[in-house]
Amino acid sequence: MAPPAPPPSRVFAELDLAPAPAPEGRGGPPALPGREVHVSGSAELSALPDRARVSLRLSSRKEAAAEARSSVSRRLQYIAHSARQRGVPEENMTVTEDFSRVENTYQMEAEVCIIFSDFGQMQNVCNLLIEKLGTSVTINPPHFYHTPEAIDTLRRQVCVTAVGNTRRKAQEVCRLFGQALGKPLLIKEEETKEWGGHVDNHLSQSADSLTLQERIQNSTAYASCRVFAVFEIKGKENRRNKLL
């Protein structure tokens, strides 16, 4: 889905152009009562997914139950050993097994889910398992998603960026009239929007033909924020301070 266009920002300012009193000391021009600049501003940021979950499936059907179990068990041990050797923590691997009787044979099935925070590490592990285990293991395409911490960070960053954009806009307005920007009197978050991205329990429906980079891009999260702020207006801008 295409990201919505950010709302246009509006600037309102009431400037008293009467001569300001001379500044005292080196503390800059004093703020004059009743003189304010009202500004709205916005920001839009994005965040790539910070986690990937890969599911591996393997099975064996034998006439003897022990043989079916042993075949799957050996491959499970190799998968776990290979992942640990390449830095995957034990707690990031989950194994589920299912044993059943099919006609006159015994069938053992297993699924391994591995969570990666390093996508390069993920590719190395998957490539190794494909090379060593071949068709005896089925590796599903990775599911990329965001942790709650990553989404919270994106929300904070877009809000702080919008406030910074609003303050810079207020400074430019004041300089246009030869005034100096004072302290903030009000900062209000007016609107926030979020779109795109996936969370851990949301399975993407992307096609298997997508490349790794396309999957990452499809899972990118976006956020926008619009804020409204009121700042004091000080007297004439000190040219000496400006040059410094």
BAFI-3210 file (N, C-alpha, C; in Angstrom, 3 decimals, decimal comma, padded with zeros to 6 digits):
// residues 244
n [1|2|3|4|5|6|7|8|9|10|11|12|13|14|15|16|17|18|19|20|21|22|23|24|25|26|27|28|29|30|31|32|33|34|35|36|37|38|39|40|41|42|43|44|45|46|47|48|49|50|51|52|53|54|55|56|57|58|59|60|61|62|63|64|65|66|67|68|69|70|71|72|73|74|75|76|77|78|79|80|81|82|83|84|85|86|87|88|89|90|91|92|93|94|95|96|97|98|99|100|101|102|103|104|105|106|107|108|109|110|111|112|113|114|115|116|117|118|119|120|121|122|123|124|125|126|127|128|129|130|131|132|133|134|135|136|137|138|139|140|141|142|143|144|145|146|147|148|149|150|151|152|153|154|155|156|157|158|159|160|161|162|163|164|165|166|167|168|169|170|171|172|173|174|175|176|177|178|179|180|181|182|183|184|185|186|187|188|189|190|191|192|193|194|195|196|197|198|199|200|201|202|203|204|205|206|207|208|209|210|211|212|213|214|215|216|217|218|219|220|221|222|223|224|225|226|227|228|229|230|231|232|233|234|235|236|237|238|239|240|241|242|243|244]
n.u [000,853|000,607|002,300|000,487|000,243|002,051|000,411|-000,109|001,917|001,163|001,803|001,478|001,841|002,122|003,543|004,975|006,198|007,244|009,885|012,165|013,147|016,486|018,829|019,887|022,974|024,616|022,744|021,020|018,172|015,264|012,153|009,083|005,985|002,967|003,682|003,898|004,688|002,957|003,118|002,852|004,026|005,439|006,512|007,896|008,838|010,605|011,045|013,052|012,328|013,240|013,515|013,508|011,742|012,323|011,100|011,640|011,048|010,945|010,832|010,217|009,533|009,220|009,365|010,017|009,597|011,677|013,642|012,463|012,248|014,972|016,087|014,970|015,788|018,610|018,953|017,724|019,491|021,741|020,869|020,380|022,958|024,433|023,207|023,767|026,569|026,902|026,140|023,468|021,264|020,240|017,676|016,343|015,469|012,968|011,457|009,128|007,501|005,965|004,551|003,348|001,195|001,101|-000,691|001,052|003,354|005,615|005,534|007,531|007,531|008,835|009,234|011,212|011,621|013,341|014,523|015,875|017,987|019,960|020,242|022,089|023,377|021,226|020,944|023,382|023,120|020,837|021,705|023,797|022,399|020,770|022,730|023,968|021,899|020,088|017,292|016,125|015,253|012,891|012,873|011,125|010,215|011,565|009,885|009,511|009,486|008,538|009,735|007,978|009,493|010,946|008,931|007,989|010,261|010,339|007,989|008,639|010,856|009,770|008,038|009,778|011,324|009,399|008,828|011,318|011,463|009,367|010,257|012,515|011,241|009,797|011,951|012,961|010,852|010,866|013,417|013,021|011,652|013,457|013,521|014,019|013,820|012,037|011,450|009,603|006,070|003,932|003,555|002,064|000,962|-000,693|-001,591|-001,040|000,105|000,289|001,558|001,955|004,498|004,949|003,892|004,926|002,958|001,604|001,162|002,695|001,365|002,886|004,177|005,980|007,886|009,133|012,069|014,682|015,266|012,971|011,053|011,868|011,472|008,700|007,898|008,558|008,008|006,072|005,689|003,997|003,844|002,197|002,615|001,753|002,878|003,687|005,667|007,588|008,315|011,246|013,054|014,709|016,944|020,150|022,843|025,545|025,598|024,509|026,500|028,445]
n.v [-001,190|002,161|004,777|007,285|010,695|013,156|015,476|018,901|021,446|024,167|027,543|029,955|033,219|035,914|038,904|041,436|044,321|046,488|048,504|046,610|046,298|047,046|044,381|042,859|042,296|039,251|037,405|037,269|038,497|039,549|037,753|038,994|039,798|038,183|037,824|035,494|032,582|030,423|027,190|024,417|021,159|018,274|014,806|011,911|008,578|005,457|001,948|-000,858|-004,410|-006,129|-008,728|-012,190|-015,114|-018,443|-021,422|-024,867|-028,028|-031,536|-035,066|-038,609|-041,881|-045,118|-048,712|-049,678|-048,329|-047,238|-046,682|-044,656|-042,624|-042,270|-041,373|-038,808|-037,650|-037,508|-035,575|-033,381|-032,912|-032,158|-029,793|-028,136|-028,073|-026,845|-024,321|-023,304|-023,199|-021,055|-018,910|-018,721|-018,378|-020,854|-020,498|-019,346|-021,261|-023,543|-026,703|-028,936|-032,086|-034,870|-038,008|-040,771|-043,472|-044,757|-046,499|-049,429|-048,479|-046,384|-042,959|-040,159|-036,798|-033,487|-030,084|-027,214|-024,089|-021,136|-018,157|-015,215|-012,418|-011,359|-011,004|-011,730|-013,821|-015,582|-016,229|-017,567|-019,847|-021,107|-021,581|-023,389|-025,593|-026,324|-027,100|-029,286|-031,011|-031,142|-032,288|-033,510|-031,834|-029,252|-025,888|-023,152|-019,917|-016,978|-015,280|-011,986|-009,590|-007,118|-006,442|-005,559|-003,595|-002,423|-001,156|000,663|002,270|003,401|004,951|006,832|008,098|009,271|011,128|012,808|013,754|015,186|017,226|018,491|019,375|021,190|023,118|024,126|025,292|027,308|028,876|029,786|031,390|033,408|034,540|035,561|037,879|039,202|038,491|036,694|033,291|032,063|030,171|027,027|027,095|025,450|022,141|019,909|016,731|016,115|014,265|010,876|008,306|004,923|002,399|-000,523|-003,105|-005,962|-007,957|-010,375|-012,417|-012,242|-013,597|-013,182|-012,919|-013,048|-013,790|-016,799|-016,326|-013,927|-011,951|-011,889|-009,235|-007,965|-009,085|-008,071|-005,338|-005,293|-005,793|-003,569|-001,041|001,943|005,277|008,276|011,625|014,459|017,580|020,307|023,457|026,090|028,896|031,254|034,622|036,379|039,509|041,658|039,853|039,043|040,225|039,799|037,375|035,795|035,779|034,425]
n.w [000,000|-000,892|000,826|002,636|001,572|003,344|005,545|004,611|006,072|008,224|009,003|011,479|012,592|014,809|014,861|016,698|015,587|016,836|018,291|020,140|023,602|024,696|024,917|027,965|029,442|028,462|027,933|025,798|023,895|025,710|026,197|024,982|026,476|025,389|022,768|020,304|018,333|016,289|015,191|012,973|012,210|010,541|010,238|008,675|008,952|008,455|009,236|008,980|009,146|012,167|012,894|011,802|011,028|010,421|009,095|009,193|007,760|008,193|007,528|007,939|006,795|007,777|007,999|010,461|013,668|015,227|013,339|011,826|013,746|014,367|011,945|011,604|013,977|013,756|011,757|012,972|015,089|013,643|012,428|014,681|015,797|013,722|013,621|016,207|016,106|014,425|015,873|016,756|019,424|021,837|022,869|020,779|019,088|018,242|018,495|017,191|017,248|015,566|015,688|013,940|012,755|009,559|007,386|006,901|007,948|009,890|010,632|011,065|011,831|011,870|012,902|012,758|014,125|013,728|015,079|013,845|014,326|012,888|009,592|007,672|008,971|009,023|006,285|005,868|007,528|006,411|003,762|004,241|005,322|003,186|001,399|002,749|003,596|001,549|-000,307|001,826|003,735|004,127|003,593|004,455|003,047|004,653|007,320|007,888|010,508|013,028|016,278|019,328|020,650|018,577|017,096|018,998|019,241|016,673|016,770|018,773|017,590|015,256|016,333|017,816|015,701|014,233|016,060|016,128|013,441|013,484|015,327|013,967|011,802|013,085|013,964|011,510|010,651|012,603|012,163|009,644|010,175|011,666|014,344|017,486|018,468|021,244|024,286|024,252|024,580|024,288|023,182|021,139|020,194|017,347|015,395|014,536|012,386|011,238|009,101|006,996|007,492|009,733|012,507|015,011|015,205|012,858|009,835|006,785|003,462|001,203|-002,055|-002,967|-004,850|-004,426|-003,906|-001,368|-000,570|-001,507|000,145|002,607|002,136|001,744|004,308|005,707|008,114|008,513|009,745|010,595|011,866|013,168|014,638|016,814|017,842|020,134|020,474|022,362|021,326|021,135|021,490|019,058|016,978|018,087|016,432|016,872|018,339|016,376|014,446|015,836]
ca.u [000,000|001,430|002,161|-000,275|001,024|001,996|-000,446|000,653|002,141|000,724|002,512|000,775|002,678|001,752|004,788|004,936|007,418|007,695|011,260|012,307|014,099|017,862|019,126|020,729|024,019|024,862|021,765|020,139|017,021|014,208|010,870|008,085|004,706|001,915|004,195|004,063|004,620|002,237|003,651|002,599|005,023|005,238|007,649|007,571|010,012|010,373|011,934|013,124|012,074|014,428|013,519|013,048|011,469|012,457|010,533|012,210|010,255|011,582|010,009|010,737|008,550|009,924|008,600|010,342|009,420|012,967|014,353|011,836|012,661|016,406|016,368|014,624|016,584|019,958|018,883|017,434|020,734|022,648|020,331|020,623|024,410|024,868|022,714|024,527|027,922|026,883|025,746|022,045|021,043|019,368|016,289|015,735|015,106|011,838|011,254|007,895|007,566|004,705|004,796|002,063|001,204|000,489|-000,819|001,933|004,634|005,643|005,964|008,016|007,621|009,344|009,356|012,141|011,459|014,519|014,376|017,136|018,068|020,999|019,756|023,226|023,512|020,124|021,268|024,475|022,602|019,942|022,502|024,516|021,472|020,377|023,889|024,284|020,744|019,403|015,826|015,611|014,703|012,173|013,042|010,139|010,731|011,550|008,834|010,125|008,545|009,096|009,472|007,302|010,488|011,293|007,807|008,006|011,366|009,904|007,008|009,334|011,720|009,013|007,509|010,884|011,695|008,371|009,033|012,503|011,104|008,503|011,093|013,319|010,353|009,538|013,161|013,045|009,836|011,345|014,543|012,496|011,234|014,503|013,239|014,675|012,870|012,135|011,185|008,287|004,962|003,016|003,861|000,955|000,928|-002,047|-002,001|-000,023|-000,355|001,220|001,124|002,990|005,141|004,309|004,261|005,325|001,850|000,937|001,856|002,560|000,847|003,681|004,437|007,263|008,832|009,757|013,452|014,852|015,139|011,556|010,340|012,216|010,806|007,266|007,670|008,996|006,965|006,118|004,947|004,034|003,387|002,022|002,572|001,465|003,702|003,665|006,923|007,742|009,149|012,081|013,271|015,540|017,999|021,463|023,688|026,808|025,376|024,262|027,798|029,180]
ca.v [000,000|003,372|005,614|008,504|011,932|013,876|016,653|020,154|022,169|025,560|028,383|031,181|034,013|037,304|039,546|042,848|044,881|047,674|048,328|045,803|046,878|046,584|043,196|043,072|041,287|038,397|036,332|037,312|039,386|038,986|037,483|040,012|039,152|038,219|037,608|034,050|032,032|029,152|026,429|022,979|020,478|016,832|013,971|010,537|007,714|004,039|001,041|-002,200|-005,430|-006,472|-010,166|-013,089|-016,468|-019,448|-022,720|-025,999|-029,235|-032,779|-036,226|-039,924|-042,957|-046,396|-049,841|-049,785|-047,048|-046,709|-046,139|-043,374|-041,645|-042,030|-040,590|-037,413|-037,166|-037,157|-034,298|-032,336|-032,618|-031,439|-028,435|-027,392|-027,878|-025,867|-022,998|-022,855|-022,869|-019,765|-017,848|-018,654|-018,838|-022,026|-020,079|-018,885|-022,432|-024,311|-027,943|-029,693|-033,391|-035,602|-039,410|-041,384|-044,730|-044,582|-047,836|-050,388|-047,820|-045,358|-041,669|-039,169|-035,464|-032,477|-028,703|-026,384|-022,651|-020,413|-016,706|-014,545|-010,964|-011,054|-011,617|-012,373|-015,087|-016,425|-016,747|-018,528|-021,089|-021,742|-022,072|-024,570|-026,716|-026,757|-027,786|-030,536|-031,890|-031,267|-032,400|-034,149|-030,779|-028,202|-024,600|-022,186|-018,538|-016,314|-014,313|-010,826|-008,860|-006,151|-006,644|-004,388|-002,563|-001,715|-000,275|001,767|003,157|004,149|005,953|007,916|008,818|010,114|012,247|013,722|014,385|016,174|018,373|019,194|020,087|022,315|024,156|024,777|026,143|028,502|029,694|030,448|032,452|034,511|035,177|036,311|039,180|039,731|038,197|035,508|032,314|031,810|028,826|026,502|027,252|024,320|021,173|018,952|015,753|016,204|013,085|009,876|007,235|003,818|001,465|-001,465|-003,876|-007,150|-008,341|-011,780|-013,346|-011,946|-014,300|-012,481|-013,715|-012,712|-014,914|-017,441|-015,883|-012,671|-012,028|-011,561|-007,793|-007,607|-009,473|-007,098|-004,078|-005,461|-005,846|-002,315|-000,287|003,392|006,062|009,725|012,356|015,903|018,242|021,736|024,027|027,528|029,372|032,680|035,409|037,342|040,763|041,608|038,860|039,622|039,940|039,232|035,969|035,101|035,553|033,434]
ca.w [000,000|-000,981|002,032|002,396|001,500|004,630|005,479|004,479|007,318|008,202|009,962|011,850|013,487|015,054|015,257|017,053|015,022|017,572|018,766|021,352|024,546|024,518|025,726|029,132|029,598|027,311|027,951|024,642|024,042|026,553|025,554|025,254|026,787|024,371|021,411|020,126|016,993|016,287|014,061|012,876|011,392|010,464|009,875|008,278|009,041|008,213|009,969|008,424|010,170|012,956|013,153|010,746|011,500|009,360|009,464|008,467|007,949|007,783|007,856|007,568|006,903|007,785|008,512|011,887|014,357|015,676|012,181|011,472|014,751|014,275|010,740|011,868|015,106|013,291|011,034|013,951|015,811|012,748|012,264|015,920|015,932|012,721|014,015|017,381|015,668|013,741|016,791|017,095|020,801|021,998|023,114|019,524|018,288|018,770|017,749|017,454|016,603|015,455|015,328|013,598|011,990|008,252|006,802|007,574|008,240|010,934|010,082|012,026|011,247|012,807|012,405|013,525|013,900|014,194|015,044|013,552|014,361|011,904|008,359|007,039|009,683|008,562|004,961|005,996|008,095|005,439|002,639|004,689|005,483|001,848|000,807|003,422|003,765|000,267|-000,336|003,038|004,583|003,404|004,258|003,990|002,964|005,963|007,663|008,535|011,356|013,982|017,694|019,905|020,967|017,340|016,755|019,976|018,868|015,490|017,197|019,468|016,661|014,332|017,118|018,095|014,433|013,913|016,952|015,645|012,213|013,857|015,949|012,918|011,020|013,886|013,925|010,212|010,626|013,429|011,493|008,509|010,687|012,518|015,748|018,033|018,993|022,672|024,773|023,855|025,526|024,097|022,126|021,159|019,113|016,801|014,628|014,209|011,500|011,034|008,061|006,583|008,551|010,291|013,863|015,074|015,012|011,592|008,757|005,513|002,364|000,035|-002,951|-002,767|-005,866|-004,036|-003,439|000,045|-000,417|-001,710|001,367|003,645|001,803|001,985|005,755|006,317|008,823|008,320|010,728|010,405|013,044|013,012|015,936|016,868|018,899|020,360|021,038|022,643|020,417|021,838|020,771|017,862|017,021|018,337|015,285|017,341|018,637|015,110|013,781|016,611]
c.u [000,882|001,222|001,392|000,621|000,922|001,171|000,384|000,757|001,716|001,435|001,695|001,664|002,124|002,981|004,550|006,250|007,848|009,093|011,302|013,299|015,471|018,125|020,064|021,738|024,215|023,863|020,838|018,955|015,936|012,950|009,877|006,736|003,716|002,402|004,562|004,103|003,999|002,636|003,170|003,621|004,807|006,539|007,133|008,861|009,617|011,380|011,884|012,809|013,361|014,484|013,048|012,846|011,502|011,943|011,132|011,394|011,037|010,740|010,706|009,638|009,295|008,994|008,834|010,258|010,753|013,733|013,785|012,257|014,131|016,755|016,101|015,510|017,984|019,958|018,569|018,701|021,692|022,178|020,642|022,112|024,903|024,435|023,502|025,945|028,006|026,226|024,287|021,844|020,064|017,909|015,596|015,339|013,996|011,596|009,935|007,959|006,190|005,011|003,460|002,280|000,438|000,510|000,070|003,294|004,469|006,199|006,334|008,171|008,095|009,397|010,280|011,892|012,656|014,273|015,754|016,976|019,132|020,622|020,881|023,488|022,433|020,445|022,377|023,980|021,732|020,719|023,261|023,592|020,985|021,502|024,094|023,113|019,925|017,893|015,260|015,089|014,031|012,280|012,061|010,749|010,622|010,369|009,493|009,077|009,300|008,778|008,719|008,271|010,855|010,185|007,753|009,105|010,985|008,919|007,682|010,158|010,928|008,411|008,602|011,315|010,687|008,520|010,247|012,229|010,267|009,315|011,941|012,465|010,044|010,752|013,270|012,036|010,324|012,501|014,079|012,096|012,261|014,277|014,012|013,630|013,116|011,801|009,813|007,268|003,995|003,548|002,806|001,042|-000,501|-002,499|-000,809|-000,668|000,735|000,665|002,298|003,507|004,322|004,761|004,453|004,177|001,076|001,741|001,603|002,096|001,621|004,010|005,831|008,315|009,541|011,198|013,511|014,676|013,701|010,729|010,615|011,493|009,310|006,924|008,105|007,813|007,179|005,283|005,083|003,443|003,252|001,860|002,246|002,235|003,535|004,966|006,831|008,564|009,930|012,225|014,121|016,653|019,354|022,420|025,019|026,694|025,171|025,549|028,604|028,594]
c.v [001,230|004,228|006,873|009,727|012,675|015,144|017,925|020,861|023,622|026,324|029,628|031,938|035,417|037,989|041,020|043,463|046,173|047,437|047,574|046,469|046,271|045,388|043,533|041,932|040,502|037,265|036,342|038,201|038,751|038,716|038,558|039,353|039,291|037,993|036,141|033,719|030,642|028,388|024,987|022,374|018,985|016,128|012,595|009,725|006,271|003,218|-000,330|-003,219|-005,802|-007,950|-010,928|-014,468|-017,424|-020,780|-023,805|-027,245|-030,447|-033,951|-037,510|-040,954|-044,290|-047,496|-050,030|-048,404|-046,429|-046,081|-044,782|-042,284|-041,279|-041,159|-039,112|-036,842|-036,739|-035,801|-033,139|-031,930|-031,823|-029,992|-027,588|-027,097|-026,809|-024,461|-022,454|-022,444|-021,499|-018,674|-017,738|-019,177|-020,010|-021,617|-019,568|-020,031|-023,211|-025,522|-028,573|-030,984|-034,045|-037,009|-040,087|-042,694|-044,479|-045,929|-048,814|-049,795|-046,834|-044,066|-040,711|-037,842|-034,483|-031,127|-027,935|-024,926|-021,936|-018,916|-016,086|-013,038|-010,463|-011,761|-012,241|-013,743|-016,070|-017,044|-017,794|-019,877|-021,823|-022,316|-023,347|-025,781|-027,226|-027,567|-029,165|-031,516|-032,057|-031,336|-033,069|-033,132|-029,744|-026,910|-023,604|-020,788|-017,851|-015,364|-013,186|-010,080|-007,915|-006,601|-005,417|-003,256|-001,749|-000,751|000,909|002,769|004,009|005,251|007,127|008,755|009,739|011,308|013,278|014,457|015,454|017,419|019,179|019,977|021,320|023,443|024,873|025,693|027,436|029,431|030,461|031,593|033,658|035,250|036,012|037,723|039,771|039,510|036,945|034,594|032,076|030,375|028,344|026,702|026,080|023,451|020,077|018,032|015,675|014,927|012,165|008,812|006,181|002,911|000,581|-002,262|-005,076|-007,322|-009,850|-012,726|-013,091|-012,588|-013,578|-013,443|-013,452|-013,971|-015,480|-016,935|-014,583|-012,911|-011,649|-010,068|-007,335|-007,969|-008,485|-005,785|-004,162|-005,462|-004,571|-001,580|001,209|004,067|007,541|010,391|013,826|016,520|019,720|022,308|025,542|027,908|030,850|033,335|036,406|038,604|040,566|040,578|039,538|039,242|039,322|037,773|035,171|034,789|034,503|032,055]
c.w [000,000|000,250|001,728|002,388|002,825|004,505|005,351|005,817|007,158|009,301|010,216|012,819|013,599|015,617|015,530|016,610|015,694|018,095|020,077|022,290|024,359|025,420|026,860|029,240|028,321|027,243|026,763|024,910|024,884|025,740|025,953|025,463|025,633|022,960|021,242|018,640|017,104|015,025|014,133|011,942|011,451|010,116|009,503|008,280|008,747|009,005|009,311|009,513|010,892|013,333|011,909|011,351|010,308|009,884|008,569|008,788|007,449|008,246|007,408|007,767|006,746|008,300|010,004|012,535|014,746|014,518|011,774|012,457|014,591|013,077|010,967|012,965|014,662|012,574|011,974|014,702|014,929|012,559|013,493|016,084|014,965|013,104|015,205|017,001|015,019|014,572|017,133|018,515|020,852|022,151|021,854|018,606|018,991|017,879|018,173|016,644|016,597|014,939|015,086|012,834|010,694|007,546|007,572|007,914|009,395|010,320|011,203|011,302|012,307|012,107|013,345|013,148|014,529|014,018|014,846|013,732|013,389|010,607|007,550|007,651|009,226|007,206|005,030|006,508|007,073|004,255|003,015|004,766|004,131|001,200|001,419|003,473|002,497|000,400|000,910|004,047|003,690|004,203|003,660|003,901|004,322|006,105|008,458|009,342|012,287|015,408|018,228|020,226|019,726|016,929|017,707|019,641|017,665|015,879|017,897|018,494|015,747|015,059|017,390|016,825|014,029|014,786|016,504|014,371|012,520|014,472|014,904|012,057|011,767|013,894|012,616|010,102|011,423|012,756|010,304|008,926|011,646|013,989|016,174|018,653|020,473|023,032|024,306|024,971|025,458|022,962|022,213|019,947|018,584|016,104|014,409|013,324|011,377|009,943|007,664|007,758|008,984|011,730|013,886|014,746|013,730|010,465|007,447|004,434|001,073|-000,765|-002,717|-003,744|-005,498|-003,585|-001,971|000,285|-000,612|-000,484|002,507|003,396|002,065|003,470|006,461|006,935|008,623|009,402|010,385|011,639|012,694|014,384|015,754|018,044|018,943|021,044|021,363|021,534|021,251|020,998|019,536|018,046|017,165|017,208|015,713|017,644|017,353|014,413|014,526|016,396]
res [m|a|p|p|a|p|p|p|s|r|v|f|a|e|l|d|l|a|p|a|p|a|p|e|g|r|g|g|p|p|a|l|p|g|r|e|v|h|v|s|g|s|a|e|l|s|a|l|p|d|r|a|r|v|s|l|r|l|s|s|r|k|e|a|a|a|e|a|r|s|s|v|s|r|r|l|q|y|i|a|h|s|a|r|q|r|g|v|p|e|e|n|m|t|v|t|e|d|f|s|r|v|e|n|t|y|q|m|e|a|e|v|c|i|i|f|s|d|f|g|q|m|q|n|v|c|n|l|l|i|e|k|l|g|t|s|v|t|i|n|p|p|h|f|y|h|t|p|e|a|i|d|t|l|r|r|q|v|c|v|t|a|v|g|n|t|r|r|k|a|q|e|v|c|r|l|f|g|q|a|l|g|k|p|l|l|i|k|e|e|e|t|k|e|w|g|g|h|v|d|n|h|l|s|q|s|a|d|s|l|t|l|q|e|r|i|q|n|s|t|a|y|a|s|c|r|v|f|a|v|f|e|i|k|g|k|e|n|r|r|n|k|l|l]
***
